């Protein structure tokens, strides 16, 4: 009887242990399934977010091209026609007052034509497509800062090459927006745009000695209604799977853009 009782106790304990182990395994398996499900849902949400951002960025770029073509083909043509009509007026038959008005009208019309062409080229980014990101940045900086009090220089790594032209467009738009903001708000006298390309990574740095943003201010302002430009920058950074960092030091402010790059041999 004692042996039978001992055997039954041992069997009971074994069954209980087996049940406990089974319950633990079921709980672990269930938690793992939940964790996998959460990970899958987060990945799906991230993919959907990236798809929405990409669609918004592509739509913005398409609209830029449409406006650029309208400015070049329609507005540019009208302005050129107006210039021809103005030039058709014989200035020798005008009195001194009208001659001055005629000359001033010509100057203003020429200035408008040049500005429309500049806006059209900026929107369409022909230089970017033909000569690449570095040359487009150099051209933009030179054109935007000439005849201003800011001394702007570039030091760009010409070994940089990418197999994805759309990524270059996004990078160019980011640089455009950041430089425009510096010119509008920073009151800087010095600006340097530099880049380094190594290990399939592009690091772009914009330095200036004016009033700049901190990372905390950037994170806050990009969610505000007036921070559309900063929001566009963040969207493009997400699309590029990169990051952007605003820092300040004794000499001025730095904006670091870090982006992984797809090259032809790594496609």
C-alpha positions in Angstrom: 0.0 0.0 0.0 2.8 2.4 0.9 4.5 1.7 -2.5 1.2 2.3 -4.3 0.6 5.5 -2.4 4.1 6.7 -3.1 3.7 5.9 -6.8 0.4 7.8 -6.9 2.0 10.8 -5.2 4.9 10.8 -7.6 2.6 10.5 -10.6 0.4 13.3 -9.3 3.4 15.5 -8.8 4.6 14.6 -12.3 1.2 15.4 -13.9 1.0 18.7 -12.0 4.5 19.6 -13.1 3.6 18.7 -16.7 0.5 20.8 -16.5 2.5 23.7 -15.1 5.1 23.4 -17.8 2.4 23.1 -20.4 0.7 26.3 -19.1 4.0 28.1 -19.0 4.8 27.1 -22.6 1.4 28.1 -23.7 1.8 31.5 -22.0 5.3 32.0 -23.5 4.0 30.9 -27.0 1.0 33.3 -26.7 3.2 36.2 -25.6 5.6 35.5 -28.4 2.7 35.4 -30.9 1.5 38.7 -29.5 4.9 40.2 -29.7 5.3 39.0 -33.3 1.9 40.4 -34.1 2.8 43.8 -32.5 6.0 43.9 -34.4 4.3 43.1 -37.7 1.6 45.7 -37.1 4.3 48.3 -36.2 6.2 47.4 -39.4 3.0 47.7 -41.4 2.2 51.1 -39.9 5.7 52.3 -40.6 5.5 51.1 -44.2 2.1 52.8 -44.6 3.5 56.0 -43.1 6.5 55.9 -45.4 4.2 55.3 -48.4 2.1 58.3 -47.5 5.2 60.4 -47.0 6.6 59.2 -50.3 3.3 60.0 -52.1 3.2 63.5 -50.6 6.8 64.2 -51.5 6.4 62.9 -55.1 3.2 64.9 -55.4 5.0 68.0 -54.2 7.8 67.4 -56.7 5.3 66.9 -59.6 3.6 70.1 -58.6 6.9 71.9 -58.6 7.6 70.7 -62.1 4.2 71.8 -63.3 4.6 75.3 -61.9 8.1 75.5 -63.3 6.9 74.6 -66.8 4.0 77.1 -66.5 6.4 79.8 -65.5 8.8 79.0 -68.3 6.4 78.3 -71.1 3.5 80.7 -70.4 4.6 83.4 -68.0 8.0 83.6 -69.6 6.5 83.8 -73.1 4.2 86.7 -72.0 7.0 88.6 -70.4 9.2 88.2 -73.5 6.3 89.4 -75.7 5.9 92.4 -73.4 9.6 93.2 -73.7 9.4 93.1 -77.5 6.4 95.5 -77.4 8.3 97.8 -75.1 11.4 97.7 -77.2 9.2 98.6 -80.2 8.6 102.0 -78.7 11.0 104.5 -80.3 12.7 106.2 -77.4 13.9 109.1 -79.6 10.4 110.4 -80.0 9.9 110.6 -76.3 10.6 113.5 -74.1 13.2 113.3 -71.2 10.6 112.3 -68.6 9.1 109.5 -70.8 12.6 108.3 -71.8 13.4 107.8 -68.1 10.1 105.9 -67.6 10.8 103.8 -70.7 14.3 102.9 -69.5 13.0 102.1 -66.0 10.3 99.9 -67.5 12.9 98.0 -69.5 15.1 97.5 -66.4 12.2 96.2 -64.3 10.9 93.9 -67.1 14.4 92.4 -67.5 14.7 91.9 -63.8 11.3 90.1 -63.7 12.2 87.9 -66.6 15.5 86.9 -64.9 13.7 86.2 -61.6 11.0 84.1 -63.3 13.7 82.1 -65.0 15.6 81.6 -61.7 12.4 80.4 -59.9 11.6 78.1 -62.8 15.1 76.6 -62.7 15.0 76.2 -58.9 11.7 74.4 -59.1 12.6 72.1 -62.0 16.2 71.4 -60.8 17.6 70.9 -64.3 21.1 71.3 -63.0 20.6 68.5 -60.5 19.5 66.1 -63.2 22.3 67.1 -65.6 25.3 67.6 -63.3 24.4 66.0 -60.0 23.7 67.0 -56.4 27.0 68.8 -55.7 26.9 71.1 -58.7 23.2 71.9 -58.0 24.1 72.9 -54.4 27.0 75.0 -55.5 24.9 76.8 -58.2 22.1 77.4 -55.7 24.3 78.8 -53.0 26.2 81.0 -55.4 23.0 82.4 -57.0 21.2 82.9 -53.7 24.0 84.6 -51.8 25.5 86.8 -54.4 25.2 90.5 -53.7 24.3 89.7 -50.0 26.2 90.4 -46.8 26.7 86.6 -46.2 29.9 84.9 -47.2 28.9 81.4 -48.3 31.4 78.7 -49.3 31.1 75.0 -50.3 33.4 72.1 -49.7 31.6 69.1 -51.2 33.0 65.6 -51.6 33.0 64.9 -55.4 33.4 61.1 -54.8 29.7 61.1 -53.9 27.6 59.1 -56.4 24.1 57.6 -56.1 22.0 55.3 -58.1 18.8 56.9 -57.0 18.1 60.3 -58.5 14.9 60.7 -56.4 17.1 60.6 -53.3 19.2 63.4 -54.7 16.1 65.5 -55.3 15.0 65.1 -51.7 18.5 66.0 -50.4 18.6 69.0 -52.7 15.1 70.2 -51.4 16.3 69.8 -47.8 19.4 71.9 -48.4 17.3 74.5 -50.3 14.9 74.8 -47.4 17.6 75.0 -44.7 19.6 77.7 -46.6 16.5 79.7 -47.3 15.7 79.6 -43.6 19.2 80.7 -42.7 19.1 83.7 -45.1 15.6 84.7 -43.7 16.1 84.3 -40.0 19.7 83.6 -38.9 21.3 87.1 -39.6 24.5 85.2 -40.4 27.6 86.6 -42.1 29.3 83.3 -42.7 28.0 80.0 -44.0 29.7 76.8 -45.0 28.1 73.8 -46.7 30.3 70.7 -46.7 29.9 67.0 -47.3 31.7 63.7 -46.7 31.0 60.4 -48.5 32.3 57.1 -47.2 31.0 53.6 -46.3 27.9 54.2 -48.4 26.9 57.1 -46.2 26.6 60.8 -47.1 27.2 63.3 -44.3 26.1 66.9 -45.2 26.9 69.7 -42.8 25.6 73.3 -43.0 27.4 75.7 -40.6 26.6 79.3 -40.0 27.5 81.9 -37.4 24.0 83.4 -37.0 21.0 82.6 -34.9 20.0 79.0 -35.3 17.7 76.2 -34.1 18.4 73.7 -31.4 17.2 70.1 -31.9 14.4 70.7 -29.3 13.2 73.7 -31.2 13.2 71.8 -34.5 11.2 69.0 -33.0 8.7 71.5 -31.6 8.4 73.9 -34.5 7.9 71.2 -37.2 4.5 70.3 -35.7 3.3 73.9 -35.8 1.2 75.4 -38.6 3.9 77.8 -39.5 6.5 75.1 -39.6 5.5 73.5 -42.9 9.1 73.9 -44.3 10.5 72.0 -41.3 7.8 69.3 -41.6 8.8 68.8 -45.2 12.4 68.5 -44.2 11.5 65.8 -41.6 9.3 63.9 -44.2 12.2 63.8 -46.6 14.6 62.7 -43.9 12.2 59.8 -43.0 11.9 58.9 -46.7 15.7 58.8 -47.0 16.0 56.7 -43.8 18.4 59.2 -42.5 18.6 61.6 -39.6 19.1 65.4 -39.0 20.7 67.0 -36.0 20.8 70.7 -35.0 23.6 71.7 -32.6 25.2 74.9 -31.4 28.7 75.8 -30.2 30.8 78.8 -29.4 31.4 79.5 -33.1 27.9 79.1 -34.4 25.3 76.5 -35.4 25.6 73.2 -37.3 23.0 71.2 -39.1 24.2 67.6 -39.7 22.4 65.4 -42.2 23.3 61.7 -42.2 21.9 59.6 -45.0 22.6 56.0 -46.2 23.2 55.9 -50.0 22.3 53.4 -52.6 25.0 53.0 -55.2 25.0 51.1 -58.5 27.3 48.3 -57.2 25.1 47.8 -54.1 21.8 47.7 -55.8 
